[in-house]
């Protein structure tokens, strides 16, 4: 899943005032800056002043958009997951390709992406999970919700592959989807630790066997 999946794309209501459009644009810009900062330094290592300086907004404007740093972090994670999930669904719901091939296509493309990025960043959801799950219940709950969305999308695709007789093991689609997501997140963390693509290549080898 995951890895660097942010899209610099703005989505606005069809009926809106010019002022609201400007406000939403600025809010999205601050969220995108938060994504960059959290990816580079993590959540705890970023203070409000650094966010304000990078976004070039006064503290009052920041609190107009976000209730707190925690609220800001949650909105960054939500947008990151939402944008990444849109890509995931585009690939995994593409009925012109066999379901098992869709899964391999997505993860193979992500490995190529990390190769181009020299094993940097990883998945923001996974990074923040490792950092904050024991320290912030609201963030932990949000992460669990977002991961479940990815697992459900993958599970639906695996169901199709099983119905098409593409997969011949005895595991359920639910078990396979959770196993694949857990393996991917672990591989990404290992990639960052070792600064090597080998964990991702090993993941792909295992995925091919699982989907056989």
C-alpha positions in Angstrom: 0.0 0.0 0.0 1.3 2.9 1.3 4.7 4.3 0.9 4.7 7.9 -0.6 1.1 8.2 -1.9 0.4 11.9 -1.5 -1.2 13.7 -4.5 -0.9 17.4 -5.0 -4.5 17.6 -5.9 -7.2 20.0 -4.6 -10.8 19.0 -4.4 -13.4 21.7 -3.7 -17.2 21.8 -3.5 -19.0 22.7 -6.8 -20.9 25.5 -5.0 -18.6 27.7 -3.0 -17.6 31.3 -2.5 -14.3 32.7 -3.6 -13.3 33.3 0.0 -14.0 29.7 0.9 -12.1 28.5 -2.1 -9.0 30.5 -1.0 -9.3 29.2 2.6 -9.5 25.6 1.5 -6.6 26.1 -0.8 -4.4 27.5 2.0 -5.5 24.8 4.4 -4.6 22.1 1.8 -1.2 23.8 1.4 -0.5 23.6 5.1 -1.6 20.0 5.2 0.8 19.2 2.3 3.6 20.9 4.2 2.7 18.8 7.2 3.0 15.7 5.1 6.5 16.7 4.0 7.6 17.6 7.6 6.2 14.4 9.2 7.7 12.2 6.4 11.1 13.8 7.0 11.2 14.1 10.8 8.2 12.3 12.3 5.4 13.7 14.3 7.0 14.3 17.7 10.1 16.1 16.3 8.1 18.8 14.6 7.0 21.8 16.7 4.3 24.2 15.9 6.8 27.0 15.1 8.4 24.9 12.4 5.0 24.3 10.8 4.1 28.0 10.9 7.4 29.1 9.5 7.3 26.6 6.7 3.7 27.4 5.8 4.3 31.1 6.3 1.1 31.6 8.4 0.6 33.3 11.8 -0.5 31.2 14.7 -4.0 32.6 14.6 -4.5 31.5 11.0 -3.2 28.0 11.9 -5.8 27.7 14.7 -8.5 28.9 12.3 -8.0 25.7 10.3 -6.9 23.3 13.0 -7.9 22.9 16.7 -4.5 21.8 17.7 -1.3 20.1 16.5 -3.0 16.8 17.1 -6.0 17.8 14.9 -3.5 19.0 12.3 -1.7 15.6 12.4 -4.9 13.7 12.1 -6.0 15.8 9.1 -2.6 15.2 7.4 -2.9 11.5 7.9 -6.5 11.5 6.6 -5.6 13.3 3.5 -2.5 11.1 2.9 -4.6 8.0 3.3 -7.5 9.3 1.2 -5.2 10.3 -1.7 -3.3 7.0 -1.6 -6.4 5.0 -1.3 -7.8 6.6 -4.5 -4.8 5.3 -6.4 -5.1 1.9 -4.7 -8.7 1.6 -5.8 -8.0 2.8 -9.3 -5.6 -0.1 -9.7 -7.3 -2.8 -7.7 -10.8 -2.1 -9.2 -9.6 -2.1 -12.8 -11.7 -5.0 -14.2 -9.8 -5.0 -17.5 -6.9 -6.8 -15.6 -7.1 -10.1 -13.7 -7.5 -9.4 -10.0 -4.2 -11.1 -8.9 -2.3 -9.2 -11.6 -3.8 -5.9 -10.3 -2.3 -6.6 -6.9 1.1 -7.4 -8.3 1.0 -4.4 -10.6 0.4 -2.0 -7.7 3.1 -3.3 -5.4 5.6 -3.7 -8.3 5.0 0.0 -9.2 5.5 1.0 -5.6 8.9 -0.8 -5.4 10.0 1.1 -8.5 8.9 4.3 -6.9 11.0 3.7 -3.8 13.9 2.8 -6.0 13.7 6.2 -7.6 13.5 7.8 -4.1 16.5 6.0 -2.8 14.6 4.1 -0.1 13.4 7.4 1.6 10.3 8.2 3.6 8.3 4.9 3.5 4.6 4.9 4.4 3.5 7.8 6.5 0.8 5.7 8.2 3.3 3.1 9.1 5.9 5.6 10.3 3.4 7.4 12.6 2.0 4.1 13.8 5.5 3.0 15.0 6.0 6.4 16.6 2.7 7.4 18.1 0.4 4.3 18.7 1.5 4.0 22.4 1.4 7.7 23.0 -1.7 9.1 21.4 -5.0 7.3 21.5 -6.8 9.6 19.0 -4.1 9.2 16.4 -3.9 5.4 17.0 -7.7 5.1 16.4 -7.5 7.1 13.2 -4.6 5.0 11.9 -6.6 1.8 12.7 -9.6 3.1 10.7 -7.4 4.1 7.7 -5.5 0.8 7.6 -8.9 -1.0 7.6 -10.0 0.9 4.5 -6.9 -0.4 2.7 -7.4 -3.9 3.9 -11.0 -3.9 2.8 -10.1 -2.7 -0.7 -7.5 -5.4 -1.1 -9.8 -8.1 0.4 -12.5 -7.3 -2.3 -9.9 -7.7 -5.0 -8.7 -11.0 -3.5 -12.3 -12.3 -3.4 -12.5 -11.7 -7.1 -9.2 -13.6 -7.7 -10.5 -16.5 -5.6 -13.8 -16.6 -7.5 -11.8 -16.6 -10.7 -9.8 -19.6 -9.5 -6.6 -17.5 -9.8 -5.6 -18.3 -6.1 -5.3 -21.9 -5.0 -4.5 -21.7 -1.3 -6.9 -22.3 1.6 -6.6 -18.8 3.2 -9.6 -16.5 3.3 -9.5 -13.2 1.4 -9.7 -11.4 4.8 -6.7 -13.3 6.1 -4.7 -12.7 2.9 -5.4 -9.0 2.8 -4.3 -8.4 6.4 -1.2 -10.6 5.9 -0.2 -8.7 2.7 -0.7 -5.3 4.3 1.2 -6.3 7.4 4.0 -7.7 5.3 4.2 -4.6 3.1 4.4 -2.2 6.1 7.1 -4.4 7.7 9.0 -4.4 4.5 8.9 -0.6 4.2 10.2 -0.2 7.8 13.0 -2.7 7.1 13.8 -0.9 3.8 14.3 2.4 5.7 16.3 0.7 8.4 18.7 -1.1 6.0 18.5 1.6 3.3 18.1 -1.2 0.8 15.4 -2.4 -1.6 16.0 -6.0 -0.7 13.1 -6.2 1.8 10.7 -5.0 -0.9 12.1 -7.5 -3.4 11.6 -10.2 -0.8 8.0 -9.0 -0.3 7.3 -9.3 -4.0 8.7 -12.8 -4.2 6.4 -13.8 -1.3 3.4 -12.0 -2.8 3.8 -13.9 -6.1 3.8 -17.2 -4.2 0.8 -16.3 -2.1 -1.2 -15.2 -5.2 -0.3 -18.3 -7.2 
